[in-house]
């Protein structure tokens, strides 16, 4: 049904002629065309204006020829829908009145996505219309733990002190918050599937900040709950699900129990080592260091080729190990995409 | 010769009655006695005033009864001695005129520690005098890669964009910088050994930001060069050397090739898993999440006990997985230290 179905096939570990490629945060500031639109409209307003959100979603597909389009949005949109006051500025995202006690958790809403975030669904519908089934469309959400870090800290954090304080002093409150976010995330993702996304990615970006024991208690069960509750058809054959965790080297085996079809890993561990550890049931996505895209076209090709060799032929999606950096020259992003599309000649 | 020699014995994998315990950044803001002194004197001046630097070095030993004293200083002191302009403020450290090209590397000096950093040696001599061989004294330095990150970025960094740019666009310049830092670090650490420290810790805090391939090229060889060139007597029996890397889960086997006697690991990987991977030649240090010290006395005891079980009886130094956080209640730091000193009753 989709013309270029490399991404969905690779997620299902079906044969492909070459690895599919896309980049986390591929619709972003490194593109002049994106900056042009952002010069006219603030970030949050862009997320909530379906015609423009669809426009920037399509830019990396039109400019770089990636194998998938990801919905342009922000993982904090559901936090706002749950009742938090969200502002985005040069200093990063800020959530007012952070959640640090049970009463505050109880005040959070479980929103109906068609009422609270209709713009997300409209963006998906526009994208499906404009894409004419050329490439798959990826929907996404933040995982409960990662969303909770923002809701507790009130923004980004370097050491997650408030998160750790709540986790270790008030584990019941932490679990209540995580359960409530999971409860909101499930209909949010299901509404995206109903509106037409082909693949789902769950971003548990900061779960790699946890010890293995804490990951097992505070992140994994909520990932499992989300993946189990998605309307994604027969296992791996409906809408494949990708789980991304940054700094995941020590917890791969646990991530493999999440229910995801694909593990999206960071650059601190080699793809072939990750494959040895998780076996052949799941696909892998990743994992070039986004900082490597600040090199030369030659250095990028060399590193992307090594990545492809380590990624292998089956069940592999080429990507970065984290979002593309805003200062990345667009010709460097192009060198990455082109290297993957050219593929590697396997030495005999 | 040292009354409490648990730390040096554990580093050498010799038998001990219980694990020795100290905490990275144990002389710091979480102690009211430290804040009292800092209220009167800026940080850098404190580092350079031997009587006061010795005073704050001793505080955690006197207040918490840790099993080792670490020299109070800063890893950027040698960067300043190499000719960089260093200021420390609320915004963190700032190094003027960052190093991003070969000419700038060439201008850096290889200082003689007795001329450029005599205050470090005086602090060590005072500490040896006041300690009366009660507990071991730890000296330290930043490893070449980690020091280079500050010298290239001009301070701390979230994504190390300038470091990655230099590494991938101008690898020769990067290697020249790393070699020069190594050349300065060797006499710096040897001067500390001659002045009387019993153990050396090399902080390659940010080397875990690198892919395994980049770690192998840009961090490991310079760690090896430093460890090989230290006057630390017969292997492991003179001055034991500890290597700390944050986010080290994927590179433990390479760290084990550094020449260190002890690997100091972060909390993202369990100690027993790390031990399985590196075998029984090296000791391990770590690795409680510093964020866990924001919990309750009960939660801290429980997690410290689990850490001790995973650490094992031989070749294990109890510590945190990163520096103690400034907002840590002192009674929580005490609960950590006391739990280690009480030890665990092994279940039959």
Contacts between the chains, C-beta under 8 A, distances in Angstrom:
chain1	res1	chain2	res2	distance
A	159	B	290	7.5
A	159	B	291	6.7
A	159	B	325	6.1
A	160	B	291	6.2
A	161	B	291	6.4
A	161	B	294	6.1
A	161	B	325	6.0
A	161	B	327	6.0
A	163	B	291	7.5
A	164	B	289	6.9
A	164	B	291	2.9
A	164	B	292	6.7
A	164	B	294	5.1
A	164	B	295	7.5
A	165	B	291	7.7
A	165	B	294	4.2
A	165	B	295	7.3
A	167	B	291	7.9
A	167	B	295	7.6
A	168	B	291	7.5
A	168	B	292	5.8
A	168	B	294	6.2
A	168	B	295	2.7
A	168	B	296	6.9
A	168	B	299	4.7
A	168	B	300	7.8
A	169	B	294	7.2
A	169	B	295	5.5
A	169	B	296	5.7
A	169	B	299	7.2
A	208	B	268	6.6
A	209	B	268	7.8
A	210	B	268	7.6
A	210	B	289	7.8
A	211	B	267	4.6
A	211	B	268	6.5
A	211	B	270	7.6
A	211	B	289	5.4
A	211	B	292	7.8
A	212	B	268	7.3
A	212	B	269	7.0
A	212	B	270	5.5
A	212	B	273	7.9
A	213	B	270	7.7
A	213	B	306	7.2
A	214	B	289	7.4
A	247	B	247	5.7
A	247	B	249	8.0
A	247	B	268	6.3
A	249	B	247	8.0
A	249	B	249	3.9
A	249	B	250	3.9
A	249	B	268	7.5
A	249	B	269	7.5
A	250	B	249	3.8
A	250	B	268	4.9
A	250	B	269	3.9
A	250	B	270	7.6
A	250	B	273	7.2
A	251	B	268	7.6
A	267	B	211	4.6
A	268	B	208	6.6
A	268	B	209	7.8
A	268	B	210	7.6
A	268	B	211	6.5
A	268	B	212	7.3
A	268	B	247	6.3
A	268	B	249	7.5
A	268	B	250	4.9
A	268	B	251	7.7
A	269	B	212	7.1
A	269	B	249	7.6
A	269	B	250	3.9
A	270	B	211	7.6
A	270	B	212	5.5
A	270	B	213	7.7
A	270	B	250	7.6
A	273	B	212	7.9
A	273	B	250	7.2
A	289	B	164	6.9
A	289	B	210	7.9
A	289	B	211	5.4
A	289	B	214	7.4
A	290	B	159	7.4
A	291	B	159	6.6
A	291	B	160	6.2
A	291	B	161	6.4
A	291	B	163	7.5
A	291	B	164	2.9
A	291	B	165	7.6
A	291	B	167	7.9
A	291	B	168	7.5
A	292	B	164	6.7
A	292	B	168	5.8
A	292	B	211	7.8
A	294	B	161	6.1
A	294	B	164	5.0
A	294	B	165	4.2
A	294	B	168	6.2
A	294	B	169	7.2
A	295	B	164	7.5
A	295	B	165	7.3
A	295	B	167	7.7
A	295	B	168	2.7
A	295	B	169	5.5
A	296	B	168	6.9
A	296	B	169	5.7
A	299	B	168	4.7
A	299	B	169	7.2
A	300	B	168	7.8
A	306	B	213	7.2
A	325	B	159	6.0
A	325	B	161	6.0
A	327	B	161	6.0
